[in-house]
Amino acid sequence: MRQRALRIAFAIAIAAAAFQPYYFRVFTIPRAALYARLADAQYAKLPGSRRFLEGVRQRTREGEVIAVYAPPVRGDRGSEYYFYARSLYPLAGRRVVMTIAGADCIAAYRSLPRVPGFAVAWASDDGVLLRRVR
């Protein structure tokens, strides 16, 4: 009986020592600010890309094929793939591709490419949306 009481007391001591004040503070975190910060975190490598993709979404229709392009950032050859991966969620309902073959639009982040058969439909500080001229 005495050993059982010692085990219980030992377990209570471990639990008390492991308790952190954060366990109470977690309920007082300003959630709106936290959610905004977490939503922007995945776009930190390409500043302004989230805002640009939201603008592209507003100006395109569901079912359209959108080619996305991002120039290399600071010698990083993978930025076009990173931009492609980050564009899939904001452009949900549209078909996002990396080649212009069969594309209705081109979303070019921080660049103004000259592509035959496409004209500028919308421009912002973060990029342009080119639409196929028919």
C-alpha positions in Angstrom: 0.0 0.0 0.0 2.9 2.3 0.9 4.5 1.7 -2.5 1.3 2.5 -4.3 1.0 5.8 -2.5 4.7 6.6 -3.3 4.0 5.9 -7.0 1.0 8.2 -7.0 2.9 10.9 -5.2 5.8 10.5 -7.7 3.5 10.7 -10.7 1.9 13.9 -9.3 5.3 15.4 -8.7 6.3 14.7 -12.3 3.1 16.2 -13.7 3.5 19.3 -11.5 7.1 19.8 -12.6 6.2 19.3 -16.3 3.4 21.8 -16.2 4.0 25.0 -18.2 2.2 28.4 -18.0 1.8 28.2 -21.8 -0.9 25.6 -21.2 -3.2 28.4 -19.9 -1.9 31.1 -22.3 -2.8 29.1 -25.4 -6.4 29.9 -24.7 -5.7 33.7 -24.9 -3.8 33.8 -28.1 -5.3 36.3 -30.6 -6.4 33.8 -33.2 -7.1 36.2 -36.1 -3.5 37.5 -36.0 -2.1 34.0 -35.7 -4.2 32.6 -38.6 -3.1 35.6 -40.8 0.5 35.0 -40.0 0.3 31.3 -40.6 -1.6 31.8 -43.9 1.2 34.1 -45.2 4.1 31.9 -43.9 4.0 29.6 -46.9 4.3 32.5 -49.3 7.2 34.2 -47.6 9.8 33.0 -50.1 7.9 34.9 -52.9 6.7 38.2 -51.3 3.4 39.4 -52.8 2.6 36.1 -54.5 -0.5 35.4 -52.3 -2.0 38.8 -53.1 -1.2 38.3 -56.8 -2.8 34.8 -56.9 -5.9 36.2 -55.2 -6.1 38.8 -57.9 -5.7 36.1 -60.6 -8.5 34.1 -59.0 -10.9 37.1 -59.1 -10.2 37.6 -62.8 -10.5 34.0 -64.0 -13.3 31.5 -64.2 -13.6 28.0 -63.0 -12.4 25.4 -65.5 -9.9 27.8 -67.2 -6.4 26.5 -67.8 -3.8 28.9 -66.2 -0.1 28.6 -66.9 2.0 30.0 -64.0 5.4 31.5 -64.3 7.9 32.9 -61.8 11.4 33.9 -62.7 14.3 32.5 -60.7 14.7 34.3 -57.4 18.3 35.1 -56.3 19.7 32.3 -58.3 17.2 29.8 -57.0 16.2 27.6 -60.1 13.4 26.0 -58.1 11.3 29.2 -57.7 9.0 28.4 -60.6 8.1 25.0 -59.1 7.7 26.7 -55.7 5.3 29.2 -57.2 3.4 26.5 -59.0 3.0 24.5 -55.8 1.8 27.6 -54.0 -0.7 28.5 -56.7 -2.7 25.3 -56.6 -4.7 26.1 -53.5 -5.7 29.8 -54.3 -6.5 28.8 -57.9 -8.6 25.8 -57.0 -11.2 25.0 -59.6 -8.9 26.1 -62.4 -6.4 23.8 -64.1 -2.9 25.1 -63.2 -0.1 24.1 -65.5 3.5 25.1 -66.1 3.4 25.2 -69.9 1.5 27.5 -72.2 0.4 24.8 -74.6 -3.4 24.9 -74.3 -3.5 27.6 -71.6 -6.2 30.2 -71.6 -4.2 32.5 -69.3 -0.7 33.0 -68.0 -0.1 34.2 -64.5 3.4 35.7 -64.5 4.7 36.6 -61.0 7.0 39.7 -61.0 7.7 39.6 -64.7 6.1 40.8 -68.0 6.8 38.1 -70.6 6.0 38.7 -74.2 4.1 35.7 -75.4 2.7 35.6 -79.0 -1.1 35.2 -78.9 -1.5 36.6 -75.4 -2.3 40.1 -74.2 -2.2 41.7 -70.8 -5.6 41.4 -69.1 -4.5 42.7 -65.7 -1.4 44.0 -64.1 -0.4 44.6 -60.5 2.8 45.4 -58.7 3.3 41.7 -58.1 2.8 40.4 -61.7 0.6 40.3 -64.7 -2.2 38.1 -66.0 -2.1 37.5 -69.7 -5.1 36.2 -71.6 -5.1 34.4 -74.9 -6.2 36.6 -77.8 -8.7 34.8 -80.0 
